């Protein structure tokens, strides 16, 4: 029931992409699987005063780039979250005052709340959350809206439940 509601919400929010920004939609080629969960892994590999950039893997396969704030003692709104293991869940647009699209909520982060995976391109867009993009440059990720849409489609294709996140620094 929840999965069907999420699929309907995603279909309502699908965007049309121009040939220039369109990438091969990996989820359209796959059939739903019997995977017991979704394993997300972020390997942070680039650290500057303004941002932390990494790669997101889904069930062991490289998927997209990530951008977060630099680590500043896990302070709210200005720091990325600590390395570790977290549970993640899909968060509907109606649960958010600021996001009108399906996104992800990272749960049980020590001394933090409402850590999201969402759309944005620079550290100014993140406020302590995790941004996704297809491509990266100094302190930024590219094509964030497209990357977020593909991420949600892939997670739904894998069942949309029992989502685990591991974050590691390289």
C-alpha positions in Angstrom: 0.0 0.0 0.0 2.8 2.5 1.0 4.8 1.5 -2.1 1.8 2.1 -4.4 1.3 5.6 -2.8 4.9 6.4 -3.3 4.9 5.4 -6.9 1.8 7.5 -7.6 3.5 10.5 -5.8 6.7 10.0 -7.9 4.7 9.8 -11.2 3.0 13.1 -10.4 6.3 14.8 -9.9 8.1 13.3 -12.9 9.9 15.9 -15.0 10.6 16.1 -18.7 14.3 16.5 -19.5 15.7 18.0 -22.6 18.1 15.9 -24.7 21.0 17.9 -23.3 20.4 16.9 -19.6 18.8 13.4 -20.2 20.9 10.5 -19.0 20.1 6.8 -19.4 17.5 5.9 -16.8 19.0 2.8 -15.2 15.8 2.0 -13.3 13.7 1.7 -16.5 15.9 -1.3 -17.6 15.5 -3.2 -14.3 12.6 -5.3 -13.0 11.7 -5.1 -9.3 13.9 -7.5 -7.4 13.6 -9.5 -4.3 16.4 -7.5 -2.5 15.7 -7.5 1.2 16.8 -3.9 1.6 18.6 -1.0 0.1 22.2 -0.4 1.1 23.5 3.1 0.5 27.2 3.9 1.0 28.7 7.3 0.8 32.5 7.5 0.5 33.6 11.1 1.2 36.7 11.8 -0.8 37.1 15.6 -1.2 37.3 17.9 1.8 37.5 21.7 1.6 36.6 24.6 4.0 33.3 25.0 2.2 32.2 21.4 1.4 32.6 17.7 1.6 32.1 15.8 -1.7 31.7 12.0 -2.1 30.3 9.2 -4.1 27.0 7.4 -3.4 26.8 3.7 -4.0 23.6 1.7 -4.1 23.9 -2.0 -3.2 27.6 -1.8 -4.2 27.2 0.0 -7.5 28.4 3.6 -8.0 25.3 5.8 -8.5 26.0 9.5 -8.2 27.9 12.3 -6.4 27.1 13.8 -3.0 27.8 17.2 -1.5 27.6 18.1 2.2 28.9 20.8 4.5 32.4 20.4 5.9 32.6 18.5 9.3 32.3 21.1 12.1 31.8 19.1 15.3 28.4 17.8 14.1 26.8 21.3 14.6 23.3 21.8 13.4 22.9 23.4 9.9 26.6 24.0 9.3 28.2 20.5 9.6 27.9 17.2 7.8 26.9 14.3 10.0 29.5 12.0 11.5 30.7 8.8 9.8 28.6 5.9 10.8 25.6 3.7 10.1 22.1 5.1 9.9 18.6 4.1 8.9 16.9 6.0 6.2 13.3 6.3 5.1 11.4 7.8 2.2 9.7 11.1 3.2 6.6 12.3 1.3 6.2 15.9 0.2 3.3 16.4 2.5 5.6 15.7 5.5 7.7 18.7 4.6 7.1 22.4 4.7 9.9 23.0 2.2 10.3 20.0 -0.2 7.5 19.4 -2.7 9.0 16.1 -3.9 9.7 12.7 -2.6 13.1 12.7 -0.7 15.0 10.7 2.0 15.2 11.3 5.7 18.3 10.0 7.6 17.1 8.8 11.1 18.7 8.7 14.5 21.7 11.0 13.8 23.2 11.9 17.2 22.2 15.5 18.4 20.6 16.2 15.0 17.2 16.0 13.3 15.7 16.3 9.8 18.9 15.3 7.9 17.6 14.9 4.4 18.9 13.7 1.0 17.5 16.5 -1.3 18.1 18.7 -4.3 20.8 21.4 -4.3 24.1 22.2 -6.0 26.3 24.0 -3.4 27.1 23.9 0.3 24.8 27.0 0.6 21.9 24.7 -0.4 22.5 22.0 2.2 22.1 23.3 5.8 23.6 20.0 7.1 21.9 17.7 4.7 23.1 15.5 1.8 22.8 16.8 -1.7 23.0 14.5 -4.7 24.2 15.3 -8.3 25.4 13.8 -11.5 28.9 15.3 -11.9 30.9 17.4 -9.6 33.2 20.5 -9.6 34.9 22.5 -6.9 32.4 22.8 -3.9 29.4 21.8 -6.1 27.5 19.0 -7.7 25.7 19.2 -11.1 22.2 18.1 -12.3 20.9 17.6 -8.8 17.2 17.4 -9.7 17.9 14.7 -12.2 20.1 12.8 -9.7 17.4 13.0 -7.0 14.7 11.7 -9.4 16.9 8.8 -10.5 17.8 8.0 -6.8 14.2 7.9 -5.7 13.2 5.7 -8.7 16.1 3.3 -8.0 15.1 3.0 -4.3 11.5 2.4 -5.2 12.5 -0.2 -7.8 14.4 -2.0 -5.0 11.3 -2.0 -2.7 11.6 1.4 -1.0 11.9 -0.1 2.5 14.7 -1.2 4.9 17.1 1.5 3.6 20.5 1.5 5.3 23.2 4.2 5.0 26.9 3.9 5.8 29.0 7.0 5.6 32.8 6.7 5.5 35.6 9.2 5.0 38.3 8.1 2.5 
